[in-house]
Amino acid sequence: MTAPLDLAPLVDVPNGVIGRMYGQPIFDLPKDLYIPPDALEVILDAFEGPLDLLLYLIRKANINVLDIPMVPLTAQYLEYVEAMRHHNLALAADYLLMAATLLEIKSRMLLPRPSRPEEAEELDPRAELVRRLLEYEQTKLAAARLDALPRVERDFEWVGVFVAEKVVERLPEVSLHDLQLAWMKIARQSRLKQHHTIQREELSVREHMTLILRKLRGDAFVVFESLFDPALGVASLVVSFLATLELVKERLVIITQNEAFAPIYVKRADGAAGND
């Protein structure tokens, strides 16, 4: 391929210079200068098929698709097909097939029609073509609406944003079953330290409630097991456990734990200071 020539008017150049190529002066035109015939090729409108071309011609001429004048439409279609054949020898066969279809419809409409009974409905040769055009137009409009919708990686990009949220720690609630398991653990320890001395004891639940409240002075949490003294025996442990349940019932103490199966803590409730 020959390099492009700059034939613009030259300023301050020696006589005899007709142009410059890559900054170098040219005194004579090259002998092998060749311009191919298709250098000034006119590009026709691109169509997606014969139905697209027909629909373009109909809309361009502002023709009612339900009443197509076949003579001018066929003539315009053949002109386009001939121009496309002249510039592109590898023309798709469906364009030629549509041309044959248009000529057939045109011939059938020009031929005289035999007389028929009035009740017989006359079939329009253009009916099948109109149906195909309407279906194609609806499909094309639907495709255009879909293409107009925002599309990922064409109109926008997905962006992920990490939002750090502060999770409020929620302590698990202490159920009666949890208290029962904790008390059974204390009872097992008591059986290991029990004595064989048999004596009658009169134990008061209210008295043990006062003793427990005295151990819970201040706002500090106390381990649940520390409220019981296994050396006093099973009877004292049972009464102390009942006293603890009574304090919880009267909302004089608060029982909690940090997580499931963790140690249980006991704290005096607000406003329970005057119950000593």
GROMACS elastic network, one bead per residue, 0.5 to 0.9 nm:
[ bonds ]
;  ai    aj funct       b0    kb
    1    34     6  0.88829   500
    2     5     6  0.88087   500
    2    32     6  0.83592   500
    2    33     6  0.71099   500
    2    34     6  0.80436   500
    3    21     6  0.74144   500
    3    22     6  0.86431   500
    4    21     6  0.71040   500
    4    22     6  0.88515   500
    5    19     6  0.69326   500
    5    20     6  0.66069   500
    5    21     6  0.56507   500
    5    22     6  0.86105   500
    6     9     6  0.88113   500
    6    18     6  0.89022   500
    6    19     6  0.56435   500
    6    20     6  0.55775   500
    6    21     6  0.63729   500
    6    22     6  0.87896   500
    7    10     6  0.81806   500
    7    18     6  0.67955   500
    7    20     6  0.72355   500
    8    18     6  0.88086   500
    8    19     6  0.70777   500
    8    20     6  0.88124   500
    9    18     6  0.84614   500
    9    19     6  0.79167   500
   10    13     6  0.62619   500
   10    17     6  0.83070   500
   10    18     6  0.80301   500
   10    19     6  0.72247   500
   10    20     6  0.87041   500
   13    16     6  0.86387   500
   13    17     6  0.69121   500
   13    25     6  0.84151   500
   14    17     6  0.62071   500
   14    25     6  0.89781   500
   15    18     6  0.86306   500
   15    27     6  0.89208   500
   16    26     6  0.84542   500
   16    27     6  0.56861   500
   16    28     6  0.83612   500
   17    20     6  0.78821   500
   17    25     6  0.60289   500
   17    26     6  0.55337   500
   17    28     6  0.77307   500
   18    25     6  0.75342   500
   18    26     6  0.58255   500
   18    27     6  0.55409   500
   18    28     6  0.69714   500
   18    29     6  0.80048   500
   19    24     6  0.83418   500
   19    25     6  0.58672   500
   19    26     6  0.51645   500
   19    27     6  0.71994   500
   19    28     6  0.87136   500
   19    29     6  0.89160   500
   20    23     6  0.54950   500
   20    24     6  0.51319   500
   20    26     6  0.53765   500
   20    27     6  0.87474   500
   21    24     6  0.52700   500
   21    25     6  0.65839   500
   21    26     6  0.69349   500
   22    25     6  0.85681   500
   26    29     6  0.73833   500
   28    31     6  0.86727   500
   29    32     6  0.87809   500
   29    33     6  0.76903   500
   30    33     6  0.55855   500
   31    34     6  0.88255   500
   35    38     6  0.84837   500
   35    39     6  0.67776   500
   36    39     6  0.54469   500
   36    40     6  0.85687   500
   37    40     6  0.71647   500
   37    41     6  0.79049   500
   38    42     6  0.85987   500
   41    87     6  0.84101   500
   42    87     6  0.89369   500
   43    46     6  0.83008   500
   43    87     6  0.88860   500
   44    80     6  0.88517   500
   44    83     6  0.85527   500
   44    84     6  0.78829   500
   46    49     6  0.89986   500
   46    53     6  0.87391   500
   47    50     6  0.75349   500
   47    51     6  0.87381   500
   47    52     6  0.58333   500
   47    53     6  0.58935   500
   47    56     6  0.87228   500
   48    51     6  0.79638   500
   48    52     6  0.58201   500
   48    53     6  0.76699   500
   49    52     6  0.52444   500
   49    53     6  0.64497   500
   49    54     6  0.88338   500
   49    92     6  0.86093   500
   49    94     6  0.75250   500
   49    95     6  0.70311   500
   50    53     6  0.50367   500
   50    54     6  0.61734   500
   50    55     6  0.85599   500
   50    94     6  0.67028   500
   50    95     6  0.51376   500
   50    96     6  0.85932   500
   50    97     6  0.87774   500
   50    98     6  0.63907   500
   50    99     6  0.85870   500
   51    54     6  0.50363   500
   51    55     6  0.60357   500
   51    56     6  0.84650   500
   51    95     6  0.87373   500
   51    98     6  0.81782   500
   51   132     6  0.79236   500
   51   133     6  0.64394   500
   51   136     6  0.71939   500
   51   137     6  0.88675   500
   52    55     6  0.51475   500
   52    56     6  0.61202   500
   52    57     6  0.87294   500
   52   133     6  0.84518   500
   52   136     6  0.79197   500
   52   137     6  0.83483   500
   53    56     6  0.50557   500
   53    57     6  0.63112   500
   53    58     6  0.87068   500
   53    77     6  0.76966   500
   53    80     6  0.86845   500
   54    57     6  0.51805   500
   54    58     6  0.62100   500
   54    59     6  0.86680   500
   54    73     6  0.79886   500
   54    77     6  0.70636   500
   54   133     6  0.80630   500
   55    58     6  0.50928   500
   55    59     6  0.61127   500
   55    60     6  0.83617   500
   55    65     6  0.85551   500
   55   133     6  0.68634   500
   55   136     6  0.87428   500
   55   137     6  0.76542   500
   56    59     6  0.53133   500
   56    60     6  0.59047   500
   56    61     6  0.85547   500
   57    60     6  0.50730   500
   57    61     6  0.61615   500
   57    62     6  0.85023   500
   57    63     6  0.86678   500
   57    73     6  0.72537   500
   57    76     6  0.76176   500
   57    77     6  0.76697   500
   58    61     6  0.53320   500
   58    62     6  0.60808   500
   58    63     6  0.53026   500
   58    64     6  0.75647   500
   58    65     6  0.69952   500
   58    68     6  0.79987   500
   58    73     6  0.75293   500
   59    63     6  0.62430   500
   59    64     6  0.83118   500
   59    65     6  0.84838   500
   60    63     6  0.78539   500
   62    65     6  0.89632   500
   63    66     6  0.86176   500
   63    67     6  0.76129   500
   63    68     6  0.66850   500
   63    69     6  0.81409   500
   64    67     6  0.54322   500
   64    68     6  0.63156   500
   65    68     6  0.55781   500
   65   130     6  0.66029   500
   65   133     6  0.79636   500
   65   134     6  0.79934   500
   66   126     6  0.86354   500
   66   127     6  0.83394   500
   66   130     6  0.64102   500
   67   126     6  0.84467   500
   67   130     6  0.86372   500
   68    71     6  0.89720   500
   68    73     6  0.77027   500
   68   126     6  0.77683   500
   68   130     6  0.83140   500
   69    72     6  0.63547   500
   69    73     6  0.63567   500
   69    74     6  0.86234   500
   70    73     6  0.51365   500
   70    74     6  0.57169   500
   70    75     6  0.83883   500
   70   102     6  0.73723   500
   70   103     6  0.85765   500
   70   105     6  0.75016   500
   70   106     6  0.56999   500
   70   109     6  0.83799   500
   70   126     6  0.85641   500
   71    74     6  0.53702   500
   71    75     6  0.62893   500
   71    76     6  0.88246   500
   71   103     6  0.88406   500
   71   106     6  0.64453   500
   72    75     6  0.50598   500
   72    76     6  0.61993   500
   72    77     6  0.85441   500
   73    76     6  0.52725   500
   73    77     6  0.61050   500
   73    78     6  0.86180   500
   73   102     6  0.85436   500
   74    77     6  0.50621   500
   74    78     6  0.61064   500
   74    79     6  0.86093   500
   74    99     6  0.74690   500
   74   102     6  0.59941   500
   74   103     6  0.69120   500
   74   106     6  0.77044   500
   75    78     6  0.52410   500
   75    79     6  0.62956   500
   75    80     6  0.88337   500
   76    79     6  0.50794   500
   76    80     6  0.63700   500
   76    81     6  0.86844   500
   77    80     6  0.52126   500
   77    81     6  0.61912   500
   77    82     6  0.85795   500
   77    99     6  0.72796   500
   77   102     6  0.87770   500
   78    82     6  0.59570   500
   78    83     6  0.84896   500
   78    99     6  0.67150   500
   79    82     6  0.51191   500
   79    83     6  0.61921   500
   79    84     6  0.86002   500
   80    83     6  0.50910   500
   80    84     6  0.61348   500
   80    85     6  0.85672   500
   81    85     6  0.60633   500
   81    86     6  0.85474   500
   81    91     6  0.86057   500
   81    95     6  0.71825   500
   81    96     6  0.76960   500
   81    99     6  0.81380   500
   82    85     6  0.50255   500
   82    86     6  0.61503   500
   82    87     6  0.87651   500
   83    86     6  0.50831   500
   83    87     6  0.64286   500
   83    88     6  0.84226   500
   84    87     6  0.52683   500
   84    88     6  0.56272   500
   84    89     6  0.78733   500
   84    91     6  0.70974   500
   85    88     6  0.50194   500
   85    89     6  0.52954   500
   85    90     6  0.76356   500
   85    91     6  0.60859   500
   86    89     6  0.66742   500
   88    91     6  0.59247   500
   90    93     6  0.87359   500
   91    94     6  0.86052   500
   91    95     6  0.74801   500
   91    96     6  0.82824   500
   92    95     6  0.58912   500
   92    96     6  0.73807   500
   93    96     6  0.52421   500
   93    97     6  0.62126   500
   93    98     6  0.87133   500
   94    98     6  0.60981   500
   94    99     6  0.85329   500
   95    98     6  0.51798   500
   95    99     6  0.62939   500
   95   100     6  0.88076   500
   96   100     6  0.63165   500
   96   101     6  0.86499   500
   97   100     6  0.51199   500
   97   101     6  0.62565   500
   97   102     6  0.87506   500
   98   102     6  0.61712   500
   98   103     6  0.86048   500
   99   102     6  0.51665   500
   99   103     6  0.62783   500
   99   104     6  0.86444   500
  100   103     6  0.51231   500
  100   104     6  0.61788   500
  100   105     6  0.87267   500
  101   104     6  0.50881   500
  101   105     6  0.62723   500
  101   106     6  0.85569   500
  101   129     6  0.88894   500
  102   105     6  0.51490   500
  102   106     6  0.60377   500
  102   107     6  0.85432   500
  102   129     6  0.88387   500
  103   107     6  0.60573   500
  103   108     6  0.85816   500
  104   107     6  0.51054   500
  104   108     6  0.61887   500
  104   109     6  0.86614   500
  105   108     6  0.51338   500
  105   109     6  0.62346   500
  105   110     6  0.86830   500
  105   125     6  0.58772   500
  105   126     6  0.66140   500
  106   109     6  0.52542   500
  106   110     6  0.62964   500
  106   111     6  0.88164   500
  106   125     6  0.85913   500
  106   126     6  0.89556   500
  107   110     6  0.51174   500
  107   111     6  0.62192   500
  108   111     6  0.53346   500
  108   112     6  0.83193   500
  108   113     6  0.88018   500
  108   125     6  0.69947   500
  109   112     6  0.77852   500
  109   113     6  0.84139   500
  109   124     6  0.85594   500
  109   125     6  0.71170   500
  109   126     6  0.88575   500
  110   113     6  0.87776   500
  113   116     6  0.87286   500
  115   118     6  0.88813   500
  116   119     6  0.82776   500
  116   120     6  0.66587   500
  116   121     6  0.87900   500
  116   122     6  0.83210   500
  117   120     6  0.54821   500
  117   121     6  0.86262   500
  118   121     6  0.76320   500
  123   126     6  0.86816   500
  123   127     6  0.76951   500
  124   127     6  0.54657   500
  124   128     6  0.85292   500
  125   128     6  0.71889   500
  125   129     6  0.81508   500
  126   129     6  0.53136   500
  126   130     6  0.60748   500
  126   131     6  0.86378   500
  127   130     6  0.51686   500
  127   131     6  0.62056   500
  127   132     6  0.87588   500
  128   131     6  0.51148   500
  128   132     6  0.63220   500
  128   133     6  0.86856   500
  129   132     6  0.51808   500
  129   133     6  0.61645   500
  129   134     6  0.86649   500
  130   133     6  0.50757   500
  130   134     6  0.61292   500
  130   135     6  0.85788   500
  131   134     6  0.52717   500
  131   135     6  0.62097   500
  131   136     6  0.85565   500
  132   135     6  0.52017   500
  132   136     6  0.60425   500
  132   137     6  0.85432   500
  133   136     6  0.50761   500
  133   137     6  0.60553   500
  133   138     6  0.86198   500
  134   137     6  0.50961   500
  134   138     6  0.62090   500
  134   139     6  0.85997   500
  135   138     6  0.52205   500
  135   139     6  0.62073   500
  135   140     6  0.85988   500
  136   139     6  0.50762   500
  136   140     6  0.60453   500
  136   141     6  0.85991   500
  137   140     6  0.50254   500
  137   141     6  0.61315   500
  137   142     6  0.85339   500
  138   141     6  0.51870   500
  138   142     6  0.61391   500
  138   143     6  0.85738   500
  139   142     6  0.50956   500
  139   143     6  0.61123   500
  139   144     6  0.86068   500
  140   143     6  0.50482   500
  140   144     6  0.61799   500
  140   145     6  0.86977   500
  141   144     6  0.50137   500
  141   145     6  0.62488   500
  141   146     6  0.86432   500
  142   145     6  0.51131   500
  142   146     6  0.62226   500
  142   147     6  0.85732   500
  143   146     6  0.50646   500
  143   147     6  0.60458   500
  143   148     6  0.85837   500
  144   148     6  0.61672   500
  144   149     6  0.89040   500
  145   148     6  0.51019   500
  145   149     6  0.66961   500
  146   149     6  0.53994   500
  146   150     6  0.87467   500
  147   150     6  0.78188   500
  147   151     6  0.80918   500
  148   151     6  0.84171   500
  149   155     6  0.89721   500
  150   154     6  0.76874   500
  150   155     6  0.56736   500
  150   156     6  0.73217   500
  151   154     6  0.54368   500
  151   155     6  0.53971   500
  151   156     6  0.66897   500
  151   157     6  0.86845   500
  152   155     6  0.60857   500
  152   156     6  0.53605   500
  152   157     6  0.56830   500
  152   158     6  0.72349   500
  153   156     6  0.55984   500
  153   157     6  0.53109   500
  153   158     6  0.80649   500
  154   157     6  0.77140   500
  167   170     6  0.89020   500
  170   258     6  0.89811   500
  171   256     6  0.78467   500
  171   257     6  0.69946   500
  171   258     6  0.58337   500
  171   259     6  0.62981   500
  171   260     6  0.86905   500
  172   256     6  0.77519   500
  172   257     6  0.69706   500
  172   258     6  0.71207   500
  172   259     6  0.59530   500
  172   260     6  0.65527   500
  173   255     6  0.87122   500
  173   256     6  0.66715   500
  173   257     6  0.76185   500
  173   259     6  0.88793   500
  173   260     6  0.87290   500
  174   177     6  0.81368   500
  174   178     6  0.61458   500
  174   179     6  0.73757   500
  174   255     6  0.68905   500
  174   256     6  0.58612   500
  174   257     6  0.70516   500
  174   260     6  0.87511   500
  174   264     6  0.81596   500
  175   178     6  0.52609   500
  175   179     6  0.66387   500
  175   180     6  0.87661   500
  176   179     6  0.51127   500
  176   180     6  0.61686   500
  176   181     6  0.87434   500
  177   181     6  0.62384   500
  177   182     6  0.86301   500
  178   181     6  0.52047   500
  178   182     6  0.62671   500
  178   183     6  0.86394   500
  178   261     6  0.82606   500
  178   264     6  0.86358   500
  179   182     6  0.50868   500
  179   183     6  0.61004   500
  179   184     6  0.85674   500
  179   264     6  0.83068   500
  180   183     6  0.51208   500
  180   184     6  0.61201   500
  180   185     6  0.86341   500
  181   184     6  0.50796   500
  181   185     6  0.62812   500
  181   186     6  0.87935   500
  182   185     6  0.51641   500
  182   186     6  0.65179   500
  182   187     6  0.87699   500
  182   224     6  0.80683   500
  182   225     6  0.77584   500
  182   263     6  0.86984   500
  182   264     6  0.79851   500
  183   186     6  0.50306   500
  183   187     6  0.61189   500
  183   188     6  0.86774   500
  183   224     6  0.89969   500
  183   225     6  0.80741   500
  183   237     6  0.85306   500
  183   238     6  0.87733   500
  183   241     6  0.73154   500
  184   188     6  0.61819   500
  184   189     6  0.86756   500
  185   188     6  0.52522   500
  185   189     6  0.65421   500
  185   190     6  0.87911   500
  185   225     6  0.89699   500
  186   189     6  0.51341   500
  186   190     6  0.62452   500
  186   191     6  0.88622   500
  186   225     6  0.68846   500
  186   228     6  0.78713   500
  186   229     6  0.89086   500
  186   230     6  0.71575   500
  186   237     6  0.81905   500
  187   191     6  0.63245   500
  187   192     6  0.88272   500
  187   230     6  0.75156   500
  187   233     6  0.89352   500
  187   234     6  0.68036   500
  187   237     6  0.73716   500
  187   238     6  0.86383   500
  188   191     6  0.52486   500
  188   192     6  0.66626   500
  189   192     6  0.53031   500
  189   193     6  0.68241   500
  189   194     6  0.89470   500
  189   230     6  0.67451   500
  190   193     6  0.52350   500
  190   194     6  0.60299   500
  190   229     6  0.83105   500
  190   231     6  0.67518   500
  190   232     6  0.83603   500
  190   233     6  0.63661   500
  190   234     6  0.64397   500
  190   237     6  0.82930   500
  191   194     6  0.51155   500
  191   195     6  0.87228   500
  191   230     6  0.81926   500
  191   233     6  0.79565   500
  191   234     6  0.74819   500
  192   230     6  0.89939   500
  193   230     6  0.71237   500
  193   231     6  0.64507   500
  193   233     6  0.80481   500
  194   197     6  0.88177   500
  194   230     6  0.81066   500
  194   231     6  0.70712   500
  194   232     6  0.83599   500
  194   233     6  0.61207   500
  194   234     6  0.78664   500
  195   198     6  0.82549   500
  195   231     6  0.87757   500
  195   233     6  0.78711   500
  201   235     6  0.83839   500
  201   236     6  0.89500   500
  203   207     6  0.78144   500
  203   208     6  0.81369   500
  203   235     6  0.81911   500
  203   236     6  0.72186   500
  203   239     6  0.70099   500
  204   207     6  0.51606   500
  204   208     6  0.64337   500
  204   209     6  0.86892   500
  204   239     6  0.73219   500
  204   243     6  0.88267   500
  205   208     6  0.51512   500
  205   209     6  0.61460   500
  205   210     6  0.87492   500
  205   239     6  0.58367   500
  205   240     6  0.70517   500
  205   242     6  0.68442   500
  205   243     6  0.52472   500
  205   246     6  0.85116   500
  206   210     6  0.63387   500
  206   211     6  0.86985   500
  206   243     6  0.68482   500
  206   246     6  0.89629   500
  207   210     6  0.52026   500
  207   211     6  0.63462   500
  207   212     6  0.87676   500
  207   243     6  0.83878   500
  208   212     6  0.61129   500
  208   213     6  0.85624   500
  208   236     6  0.88096   500
  208   239     6  0.71074   500
  208   240     6  0.57080   500
  208   241     6  0.89658   500
  208   242     6  0.87800   500
  208   243     6  0.58840   500
  208   244     6  0.83180   500
  209   212     6  0.51782   500
  209   213     6  0.62459   500
  209   214     6  0.86647   500
  209   240     6  0.73829   500
  209   242     6  0.87241   500
  209   244     6  0.66911   500
  209   246     6  0.77736   500
  209   247     6  0.67949   500
  209   276     6  0.88986   500
  210   213     6  0.51302   500
  210   214     6  0.62153   500
  210   215     6  0.87738   500
  210   243     6  0.87553   500
  210   275     6  0.79311   500
  210   276     6  0.58471   500
  211   214     6  0.51311   500
  211   215     6  0.64578   500
  211   216     6  0.88839   500
  211   227     6  0.89179   500
  211   276     6  0.84624   500
  212   215     6  0.51065   500
  212   216     6  0.64312   500
  212   227     6  0.64664   500
  212   228     6  0.88388   500
  212   240     6  0.80174   500
  212   243     6  0.80192   500
  212   244     6  0.75306   500
  212   247     6  0.89590   500
  213   216     6  0.50045   500
  213   217     6  0.68609   500
  213   247     6  0.87203   500
  213   252     6  0.84509   500
  213   253     6  0.81755   500
  213   268     6  0.70894   500
  213   272     6  0.84543   500
  213   273     6  0.84317   500
  213   275     6  0.80549   500
  213   276     6  0.64778   500
  214   217     6  0.57685   500
  214   276     6  0.67705   500
  215   222     6  0.83855   500
  215   227     6  0.72898   500
  216   219     6  0.77340   500
  216   220     6  0.74950   500
  216   221     6  0.77143   500
  216   222     6  0.69634   500
  216   227     6  0.88548   500
  216   253     6  0.86329   500
  216   266     6  0.78390   500
  216   267     6  0.62697   500
  216   268     6  0.57321   500
  217   220     6  0.75675   500
  217   267     6  0.85678   500
  217   268     6  0.71919   500
  217   273     6  0.81120   500
  218   221     6  0.87176   500
  218   267     6  0.84421   500
  218   268     6  0.73826   500
  218   273     6  0.85999   500
  219   267     6  0.65425   500
  219   268     6  0.64879   500
  219   269     6  0.81399   500
  219   270     6  0.84517   500
  220   266     6  0.85696   500
  220   267     6  0.63058   500
  220   268     6  0.80270   500
  221   255     6  0.89512   500
  221   265     6  0.57678   500
  221   266     6  0.54317   500
  221   268     6  0.79342   500
  222   225     6  0.85039   500
  222   226     6  0.70689   500
  222   227     6  0.79407   500
  222   264     6  0.85796   500
  222   265     6  0.53749   500
  222   266     6  0.51420   500
  222   267     6  0.62624   500
  223   226     6  0.54765   500
  223   227     6  0.73823   500
  223   263     6  0.71857   500
  223   264     6  0.61337   500
  223   266     6  0.61868   500
  223   267     6  0.89220   500
  224   227     6  0.58105   500
  224   228     6  0.78904   500
  224   255     6  0.83486   500
  224   263     6  0.77256   500
  224   264     6  0.55383   500
  224   265     6  0.51965   500
  224   266     6  0.57581   500
  225   228     6  0.57741   500
  225   229     6  0.83059   500
  225   263     6  0.89292   500
  225   264     6  0.81486   500
  225   265     6  0.86062   500
  226   229     6  0.72948   500
  227   240     6  0.80088   500
  227   244     6  0.89439   500
  227   266     6  0.88502   500
  228   231     6  0.89080   500
  228   232     6  0.86730   500
  228   236     6  0.83890   500
  228   237     6  0.63102   500
  228   240     6  0.68306   500
  228   241     6  0.81522   500
  229   232     6  0.58801   500
  229   233     6  0.79156   500
  229   236     6  0.81262   500
  229   237     6  0.71627   500
  230   233     6  0.57310   500
  230   234     6  0.72497   500
  230   236     6  0.82134   500
  230   237     6  0.68396   500
  231   234     6  0.86090   500
  232   235     6  0.77824   500
  232   236     6  0.58458   500
  232   237     6  0.73570   500
  233   236     6  0.55917   500
  233   237     6  0.64381   500
  233   238     6  0.88773   500
  234   238     6  0.61543   500
  234   239     6  0.86963   500
  235   238     6  0.51815   500
  235   239     6  0.63544   500
  235   240     6  0.85981   500
  236   239     6  0.51885   500
  236   240     6  0.60300   500
  236   241     6  0.84962   500
  237   240     6  0.50054   500
  237   241     6  0.60206   500
  237   242     6  0.85581   500
  238   241     6  0.50810   500
  238   242     6  0.62113   500
  238   243     6  0.85584   500
  239   242     6  0.50133   500
  239   243     6  0.60495   500
  239   244     6  0.85726   500
  240   244     6  0.61589   500
  240   245     6  0.86805   500
  241   244     6  0.50358   500
  241   245     6  0.63239   500
  241   246     6  0.86389   500
  242   245     6  0.50913   500
  242   246     6  0.61702   500
  242   247     6  0.86491   500
  243   246     6  0.50187   500
  243   247     6  0.62094   500
  243   248     6  0.86769   500
  244   247     6  0.50742   500
  244   248     6  0.62841   500
  244   249     6  0.86195   500
  244   253     6  0.82591   500
  245   248     6  0.50580   500
  245   249     6  0.61210   500
  245   250     6  0.86659   500
  246   250     6  0.61863   500
  246   251     6  0.84590   500
  246   252     6  0.87119   500
  247   250     6  0.51557   500
  247   251     6  0.60379   500
  247   252     6  0.51963   500
  247   253     6  0.58750   500
  247   254     6  0.87704   500
  248   252     6  0.60507   500
  248   253     6  0.54904   500
  248   254     6  0.67259   500
  248   255     6  0.77380   500
  249   252     6  0.77502   500
  249   253     6  0.87112   500
  250   253     6  0.80781   500
  251   254     6  0.71335   500
  251   269     6  0.69196   500
  251   272     6  0.84995   500
  252   267     6  0.89033   500
  252   268     6  0.62699   500
  252   269     6  0.51695   500
  252   270     6  0.77476   500
  252   271     6  0.78379   500
  252   272     6  0.54693   500
  252   273     6  0.89100   500
  252   275     6  0.84326   500
  253   266     6  0.67466   500
  253   267     6  0.55744   500
  253   270     6  0.83327   500
  253   272     6  0.77376   500
  254   265     6  0.82459   500
  254   266     6  0.56932   500
  254   267     6  0.51313   500
  254   268     6  0.60978   500
  254   269     6  0.57023   500
  255   264     6  0.69636   500
  255   265     6  0.57365   500
  255   267     6  0.65045   500
  255   268     6  0.88827   500
  256   259     6  0.89776   500
  256   263     6  0.87914   500
  256   264     6  0.58579   500
  256   265     6  0.54629   500
  256   266     6  0.66546   500
  256   267     6  0.84577   500
  257   260     6  0.73842   500
  257   261     6  0.82959   500
  257   262     6  0.61401   500
  257   263     6  0.61305   500
  257   265     6  0.58990   500
  257   266     6  0.87989   500
  258   261     6  0.88386   500
  258   262     6  0.63314   500
  258   263     6  0.76782   500
  258   264     6  0.79878   500
  258   265     6  0.87717   500
  259   262     6  0.54143   500
  259   263     6  0.83679   500
  260   263     6  0.87116   500
  261   264     6  0.84902   500
  268   271     6  0.85570   500
  268   272     6  0.65978   500
  268   273     6  0.79722   500
  269   272     6  0.56673   500
  269   273     6  0.82652   500
  270   273     6  0.74906   500
  271   274     6  0.70701   500
  271   275     6  0.85627   500
  272   275     6  0.55829   500
  272   276     6  0.79520   500
  273   276     6  0.65227   500
